[in-house]
Amino acid sequence: MTEKTNWLKKQLTIIFASGLFYFAMSVPFIDFLRLSETTEVRPYCVLPFLLSLVYGFPGALGTAIGNIFSDMYYGGMDYKIYILGFSFQIIYGYGGAMLWKYLRRGDQNLFRMDTVKKLTQYLILVLGDSLLISVMVWWTLNRFYNLPFYGIGFVSTFLNHIIYFVLLGIPFLIGYSAHIQKKELRRQNRLHAYIFSINEKFILFLVLLASIIGVIIGFFAWVFFRAYDIYDITLLWGYVFLISGSAMYICLWPGLLLLHFVEKYVASPLERMAHIGNDFGLKDNIQEEVSDIKAIVGKYCDYPSETGALARSFNTFADRIDEYVVRLTNVSKDRERVSTQLKIARDIQQGVLPAHVDFPEMDLYADMKPALEVAGDFYDYFKIDEHRFGFVIADVSGKGIPSSLFMMASKIIIKKNLLSNMSPGQALTLSNRELCRNNRAEMFVTVFCGILDFETGLLKYASAGHDHPILAKAGEEFTMMQNKTGFVLGALDEISYRDDELILEKGDTFFIYTDGVPEATDSSNEQFGFDRTTDVLNRNRDRSVSEICGALLASIDEFKGEADRFDDITVMAFRRK
């Protein structure tokens, strides 16, 4: 009995609060923005639909009751209009909400606006719902007051609804969706996970852009009409609504076509593939995971873009895993199985490192010596366009398989962003946000990346907690640079990274490395250090970059002797010709 009583109290509270809120919102617009004896500017017209979505029928009933009191406050209406208005609020508010719930019947979060299909369905529903309420209202006014059924009043009512369903309705849905997701993430203790996907951000940007354009154009139309006193207040607002609404929807509908293309060929594939690295290893059967990877990336492999290249890389990754898993099934002993897994990971890891490339504009060399079978370090270099060269060197926290998986995800994400015409700082900022998302292992990575313009020698670079590079100007000795470094990637998603730059003249040599170089230790636990590092570089500075790096690695091996290597060692050097 107590449960039923509490339930009833809750429903009555929702009805009362919804009605009071609706009435309170309507009063200022009735008093100050009344357009005629029958209508006013009504941004609160979205409340029946939104409160029905949140609270169900009690929310719709509350707004319908609030509308009765709003009409009474308006004054001068037949009591039959109160009854009809009550019915209209239920029909278009609760009916529209039920239709939206039906369209979203398979979604866990019916407020989430994360696909172009959902936004399109919402806009079509808004058009239909707005037309329905406009027909019902103006049929009533025509019947009781002999007002023209179709005229500027009808147009104003219709446009009032479609404008505010976009201006207020979509932000409410997005905000309430974020509220629901935050509650769920807190329950799962995933406080740093992303709430909005890439596609949602594109959609939100389009809606904000269309809304801002519509509001600005509507404002200037209002100023123009008022300045020249062209129309009475009813006609003025009618034409303002017409101009503002038309501008907004002219932006929205072509934008939807563009967003559909972006969603299909960029956002959706990237979102699907971003989950591969995070979810890999969660299932007991690795062959099922390989099949899942192939099923996800298979549909994108034919795309003639970076998305297709990324999909093909994942497909190759899955094929290699599949091949080695077949061999793994024949291994019976635990120790042999572990050794085989590490070899698989090492081969896959080595396979994703770039092959040596001869650039006519520069002398380049890079190498990596893992401490274990698989490494947490990685490097990459690639041409961005005909005259720009991108490079990355990084060190993932930890060792072994987890680090290698996080390494692969980091490498793919950073390269993708650098190839997307971003500066190094922008690429690290976006990569950090993507790596923080669903980073349940709480891993991080230090990164140094840059872009060199072959024609001008301009080197733009950014650092995320990585060791300082070492530079030798032509004919001079190597010296440690004192650039500012940012925080590591993968730990805090709100961090931004800055760009630095320098001019690399012909003959200048740029050397970068991971902390395994200065922190290599001998049997007495003494570190190789930065002084020894720069000394070896200077003794070999007149040699090729491959010989410089080889001499440094040989010196480290000689220094540590029989001592174990506890950290990966990675070096990269290039000299502009």
PERAVEN-V897199 format. One record per residue. RES is the residue in one letter. SS is DSSP state (~ for helix, > for strand, _ for the rest). Layout:
res:RES ss:SS
res:RES ss:SS
//
This chain:
res:M ss:_
res:T ss:~
res:E ss:~
res:K ss:~
res:T ss:~
res:N ss:~
res:W ss:~
res:L ss:~
res:K ss:~
res:K ss:~
res:Q ss:~
res:L ss:~
res:T ss:~
res:I ss:~
res:I ss:~
res:F ss:~
res:A ss:~
res:S ss:~
res:G ss:~
res:L ss:~
res:F ss:~
res:Y ss:~
res:F ss:~
res:A ss:~
res:M ss:~
res:S ss:~
res:V ss:~
res:P ss:~
res:F ss:~
res:I ss:~
res:D ss:~
res:F ss:~
res:L ss:_
res:R ss:>
res:L ss:_
res:S ss:_
res:E ss:_
res:T ss:_
res:T ss:_
res:E ss:>
res:V ss:_
res:R ss:_
res:P ss:~
res:Y ss:~
res:C ss:~
res:V ss:~
res:L ss:~
res:P ss:~
res:F ss:~
res:L ss:~
res:L ss:~
res:S ss:~
res:L ss:~
res:V ss:~
res:Y ss:~
res:G ss:_
res:F ss:~
res:P ss:~
res:G ss:~
res:A ss:~
res:L ss:~
res:G ss:~
res:T ss:~
res:A ss:~
res:I ss:~
res:G ss:~
res:N ss:~
res:I ss:~
res:F ss:~
res:S ss:~
res:D ss:~
res:M ss:~
res:Y ss:~
res:Y ss:~
res:G ss:_
res:G ss:_
res:M ss:_
res:D ss:_
res:Y ss:~
res:K ss:~
res:I ss:~
res:Y ss:~
res:I ss:~
res:L ss:~
res:G ss:~
res:F ss:~
res:S ss:~
res:F ss:~
res:Q ss:~
res:I ss:~
res:I ss:~
res:Y ss:~
res:G ss:~
res:Y ss:~
res:G ss:~
res:G ss:~
res:A ss:~
res:M ss:~
res:L ss:~
res:W ss:~
res:K ss:~
res:Y ss:~
res:L ss:~
res:R ss:_
res:R ss:_
res:G ss:_
res:D ss:_
res:Q ss:_
res:N ss:_
res:L ss:_
res:F ss:_
res:R ss:_
res:M ss:_
res:D ss:_
res:T ss:_
res:V ss:~
res:K ss:~
res:K ss:~
res:L ss:~
res:T ss:~
res:Q ss:~
res:Y ss:~
res:L ss:~
res:I ss:~
res:L ss:~
res:V ss:~
res:L ss:~
res:G ss:~
res:D ss:~
res:S ss:~
res:L ss:~
res:L ss:~
res:I ss:~
res:S ss:~
res:V ss:~
res:M ss:~
res:V ss:~
res:W ss:~
res:W ss:~
res:T ss:~
res:L ss:~
res:N ss:~
res:R ss:~
res:F ss:~
res:Y ss:~
res:N ss:_
res:L ss:_
res:P ss:_
res:F ss:_
res:Y ss:_
res:G ss:_
res:I ss:~
res:G ss:~
res:F ss:~
res:V ss:~
res:S ss:~
res:T ss:~
res:F ss:~
res:L ss:~
res:N ss:~
res:H ss:~
res:I ss:~
res:I ss:~
res:Y ss:~
res:F ss:~
res:V ss:~
res:L ss:~
res:L ss:~
res:G ss:~
res:I ss:~
res:P ss:~
res:F ss:~
res:L ss:~
res:I ss:~
res:G ss:~
res:Y ss:~
res:S ss:~
res:A ss:~
res:H ss:~
res:I ss:~
res:Q ss:~
res:K ss:~
res:K ss:~
res:E ss:~
res:L ss:~
res:R ss:~
res:R ss:~
res:Q ss:_
res:N ss:_
res:R ss:_
res:L ss:_
res:H ss:_
res:A ss:_
res:Y ss:_
res:I ss:_
res:F ss:_
res:S ss:_
res:I ss:~
res:N ss:~
res:E ss:~
res:K ss:~
res:F ss:~
res:I ss:~
res:L ss:~
res:F ss:~
res:L ss:~
res:V ss:~
res:L ss:~
res:L ss:~
res:A ss:~
res:S ss:~
res:I ss:~
res:I ss:~
res:G ss:~
res:V ss:~
res:I ss:~
res:I ss:~
res:G ss:~
res:F ss:~
res:F ss:~
res:A ss:~
res:W ss:~
res:V ss:~
res:F ss:~
res:F ss:~
res:R ss:~
res:A ss:~
res:Y ss:~
res:D ss:_
res:I ss:_
res:Y ss:_
res:D ss:_
res:I ss:~
res:T ss:~
res:L ss:~
res:L ss:~
res:W ss:~
res:G ss:~
res:Y ss:~
res:V ss:~
res:F ss:~
res:L ss:~
res:I ss:~
res:S ss:~
res:G ss:~
res:S ss:~
res:A ss:~
res:M ss:~
res:Y ss:~
res:I ss:~
res:C ss:~
res:L ss:~
res:W ss:~
res:P ss:~
res:G ss:~
res:L ss:~
res:L ss:~
res:L ss:~
res:L ss:~
res:H ss:~
res:F ss:~
res:V ss:~
res:E ss:~
res:K ss:~
res:Y ss:~
res:V ss:~
res:A ss:~
res:S ss:~
res:P ss:~
res:L ss:~
res:E ss:~
res:R ss:~
res:M ss:~
res:A ss:~
res:H ss:~
res:I ss:~
res:G ss:~
res:N ss:~
res:D ss:~
res:F ss:_
res:G ss:_
res:L ss:_
res:K ss:_
res:D ss:_
res:N ss:_
res:I ss:~
res:Q ss:~
res:E ss:~
res:E ss:~
res:V ss:~
res:S ss:~
res:D ss:~
res:I ss:~
res:K ss:~
res:A ss:~
res:I ss:~
res:V ss:~
res:G ss:~
res:K ss:_
res:Y ss:_
res:C ss:_
res:D ss:_
res:Y ss:_
res:P ss:_
res:S ss:_
res:E ss:~
res:T ss:~
res:G ss:~
res:A ss:~
res:L ss:~
res:A ss:~
res:R ss:~
res:S ss:~
res:F ss:~
res:N ss:~
res:T ss:~
res:F ss:~
res:A ss:~
res:D ss:~
res:R ss:~
res:I ss:~
res:D ss:~
res:E ss:~
res:Y ss:~
res:V ss:~
res:V ss:~
res:R ss:~
res:L ss:~
res:T ss:_
res:N ss:_
res:V ss:_
res:S ss:_
res:K ss:_
res:D ss:~
res:R ss:~
res:E ss:~
res:R ss:~
res:V ss:~
res:S ss:~
res:T ss:~
res:Q ss:~
res:L ss:~
res:K ss:~
res:I ss:~
res:A ss:~
res:R ss:~
res:D ss:~
res:I ss:~
res:Q ss:~
res:Q ss:~
res:G ss:~
res:V ss:~
res:L ss:_
res:P ss:_
res:A ss:_
res:H ss:_
res:V ss:_
res:D ss:_
res:F ss:>
res:P ss:_
res:E ss:_
res:M ss:>
res:D ss:>
res:L ss:>
res:Y ss:>
res:A ss:>
res:D ss:>
res:M ss:>
res:K ss:>
res:P ss:_
res:A ss:_
res:L ss:_
res:E ss:_
res:V ss:_
res:A ss:_
res:G ss:_
res:D ss:>
res:F ss:>
res:Y ss:>
res:D ss:>
res:Y ss:>
res:F ss:>
res:K ss:>
res:I ss:>
res:D ss:>
res:E ss:_
res:H ss:_
res:R ss:>
res:F ss:>
res:G ss:>
res:F ss:>
res:V ss:>
res:I ss:>
res:A ss:>
res:D ss:>
res:V ss:>
res:S ss:_
res:G ss:_
res:K ss:_
res:G ss:~
res:I ss:~
res:P ss:~
res:S ss:~
res:S ss:~
res:L ss:~
res:F ss:~
res:M ss:~
res:M ss:~
res:A ss:~
res:S ss:~
res:K ss:~
res:I ss:~
res:I ss:~
res:I ss:~
res:K ss:~
res:K ss:~
res:N ss:~
res:L ss:~
res:L ss:_
res:S ss:_
res:N ss:_
res:M ss:_
res:S ss:_
res:P ss:~
res:G ss:~
res:Q ss:~
res:A ss:~
res:L ss:~
res:T ss:~
res:L ss:~
res:S ss:~
res:N ss:~
res:R ss:~
res:E ss:~
res:L ss:~
res:C ss:~
res:R ss:_
res:N ss:_
res:N ss:_
res:R ss:_
res:A ss:_
res:E ss:_
res:M ss:_
res:F ss:_
res:V ss:>
res:T ss:>
res:V ss:>
res:F ss:>
res:C ss:>
res:G ss:>
res:I ss:>
res:L ss:>
res:D ss:>
res:F ss:_
res:E ss:_
res:T ss:_
res:G ss:_
res:L ss:>
res:L ss:>
res:K ss:>
res:Y ss:>
res:A ss:>
res:S ss:>
res:A ss:>
res:G ss:>
res:H ss:_
res:D ss:_
res:H ss:_
res:P ss:_
res:I ss:>
res:L ss:>
res:A ss:>
res:K ss:_
res:A ss:_
res:G ss:_
res:E ss:_
res:E ss:_
res:F ss:>
res:T ss:>
res:M ss:>
res:M ss:_
res:Q ss:_
res:N ss:_
res:K ss:_
res:T ss:_
res:G ss:>
res:F ss:_
res:V ss:_
res:L ss:>
res:G ss:_
res:A ss:_
res:L ss:_
res:D ss:_
res:E ss:_
res:I ss:_
res:S ss:_
res:Y ss:_
res:R ss:_
res:D ss:_
res:D ss:>
res:E ss:>
res:L ss:>
res:I ss:>
res:L ss:_
res:E ss:_
res:K ss:_
res:G ss:_
res:D ss:_
res:T ss:>
res:F ss:>
res:F ss:>
res:I ss:>
res:Y ss:>
res:T ss:_
res:D ss:_
res:G ss:_
res:V ss:_
res:P ss:_
res:E ss:_
res:A ss:_
res:T ss:>
res:D ss:_
res:S ss:_
res:S ss:_
res:N ss:_
res:E ss:_
res:Q ss:>
res:F ss:_
res:G ss:~
res:F ss:~
res:D ss:~
res:R ss:~
res:T ss:~
res:T ss:~
res:D ss:~
res:V ss:~
res:L ss:~
res:N ss:~
res:R ss:~
res:N ss:_
res:R ss:_
res:D ss:_
res:R ss:_
res:S ss:_
res:V ss:~
res:S ss:~
res:E ss:~
res:I ss:~
res:C ss:~
res:G ss:~
res:A ss:~
res:L ss:~
res:L ss:~
res:A ss:~
res:S ss:~
res:I ss:~
res:D ss:~
res:E ss:~
res:F ss:~
res:K ss:~
res:G ss:_
res:E ss:_
res:A ss:_
res:D ss:_
res:R ss:_
res:F ss:_
res:D ss:_
res:D ss:_
res:I ss:>
res:T ss:>
res:V ss:>
res:M ss:>
res:A ss:>
res:F ss:>
res:R ss:>
res:R ss:>
res:K ss:_
//
